[in-house]
Amino acid sequence: MTITEDAHEVRHLPPGLWDRLRQDPVRSPEHIALAAARSFGPQAASWSLEKRARFRVTPSELAIMAKKRHAMLARFEGAATGIGGVVTMVPDMAALAWIQSRLVFYIAAAYGYDPTDPMRPAEALVLFGFYPDPATARRALDGIGSTVVEAYIGSKLERQEALALRLAKMLGIRSARKLAGRLIPGVAIAFNAIGNERRTRQLAEKAIRFYGG
């Protein structure tokens, strides 16, 4: 699969996920992590097996392959959605979170971890900075422990704003200035492409340290 074909496929959220994000924006990271486990766990397992069958690669080399691929996917995605400014800002951040979630499963698989294990989405949430440890995150995903908050109740605009803020935190966007560049049509093309790639590489390094030791 070419990078363009891969980018087109991974940019689209699975059916129903976008609705869940808009209806329950504050728990959007949990919804993304669970959906990513279903979509990318088996996919990452097949990818690692196929690469190891074709090439003599070490786990770290395979992880670097995943890092480079997903950094490029993030760059493509940012350029594709940057044209719309504020109209495409939230979809862009959701798509980037989706790509980065995929990255975590691929790097876990590169280091020999079962990407279909129930702890992988919990570990993804830890890497995104939402929980202090995988056990706490897993309890939240199971509905046993406390989730980030209860379902958000508010107007459509308030839910959209809550989703934007939650996704921004998930992606490590901490300031209004960094969000502002995504609001200007045209300018956002370069801003998104460069920022998306940089943040994806940073997450990859965290995942490599986490799974590679």
Residue pairs with C-beta under 8 A, 6 or more apart in sequence:
1 9
3 69
3 72
3 73
3 76
4 76
6 69
6 73
7 72
7 73
7 76
7 77
7 80
10 73
10 77
10 95
10 98
10 99
10 102
11 76
11 77
11 80
11 95
11 98
11 99
12 95
13 21
13 35
13 94
13 95
13 98
14 35
14 38
14 39
17 31
17 32
17 35
18 94
20 28
20 31
21 28
21 31
21 32
21 94
21 163
22 159
22 160
22 163
23 151
23 159
24 31
24 151
24 152
25 152
25 159
25 160
25 162
25 163
25 166
26 148
26 149
26 151
26 152
26 162
26 166
27 147
27 148
27 149
27 151
28 94
28 97
28 163
28 166
28 167
28 170
29 97
29 125
29 128
29 130
29 148
29 166
29 170
30 125
30 140
30 141
30 147
30 148
32 94
32 97
32 98
32 101
32 170
33 101
33 121
33 122
33 124
33 125
33 141
34 121
34 141
36 98
36 101
36 102
36 104
36 105
36 121
36 124
37 105
37 116
37 118
37 120
37 121
39 102
40 101
40 102
40 105
40 106
40 115
41 105
41 115
41 116
41 117
41 120
42 115
42 116
43 102
43 105
44 102
44 105
44 106
44 108
44 109
44 115
45 109
45 114
45 115
45 116
47 106
47 109
48 62
48 106
48 109
48 110
48 115
51 57
51 62
51 65
52 62
57 65
59 110
59 111
59 112
59 212
60 110
60 208
60 212
62 110
62 111
63 107
63 110
63 111
63 204
63 207
63 208
63 211
63 212
64 208
65 110
66 103
66 106
66 107
66 110
66 204
67 103
67 107
67 201
67 204
67 205
67 208
69 106
70 99
70 100
70 102
70 103
70 106
70 200
70 204
71 197
71 200
71 201
71 204
72 197
73 99
73 200
74 96
74 99
74 100
74 196
74 197
74 199
74 200
75 193
75 194
75 196
75 197
76 193
77 92
77 95
77 96
77 99
77 192
77 196
78 92
78 96
78 189
78 191
78 192
78 193
78 194
78 195
78 196
78 197
79 189
79 190
79 192
79 193
81 88
81 91
81 92
81 95
81 188
81 192
82 88
82 92
82 182
82 185
82 186
82 187
82 188
82 189
82 190
82 191
82 192
82 193
83 185
83 186
83 188
83 189
84 185
84 188
85 182
85 183
85 184
85 185
85 186
85 187
85 188
86 182
86 183
88 188
89 164
89 179
89 182
89 183
89 188
90 160
90 163
90 164
90 167
92 182
92 192
92 196
93 164
93 167
93 168
93 170
93 171
93 173
93 182
94 163
94 167
96 171
96 196
96 199
96 200
97 167
97 170
97 171
99 200
100 128
100 171
100 199
100 200
100 203
101 124
103 200
103 203
103 204
103 207
104 120
104 123
104 124
104 127
104 203
104 207
105 115
105 120
105 124
106 115
107 204
107 207
107 208
107 211
108 114
108 115
108 120
108 123
108 207
108 211
109 115
110 211
111 211
111 212
113 120
113 211
114 120
118 138
119 134
119 138
121 137
121 141
122 131
122 134
122 135
122 137
122 138
122 141
123 134
123 137
123 210
125 131
125 137
125 140
125 141
126 132
126 133
126 134
126 137
126 210
127 203
127 206
127 207
127 210
128 170
128 203
129 169
129 170
129 172
130 137
130 148
130 169
130 170
131 137
131 140
136 145
139 145
140 146
140 147
140 148
152 158
152 159
152 162
154 162
164 179
168 174
168 179
171 199
172 199
172 202
172 203
173 179
173 199
178 195
181 187
181 188
181 191
181 192
181 195
182 188
182 191
182 192
184 191
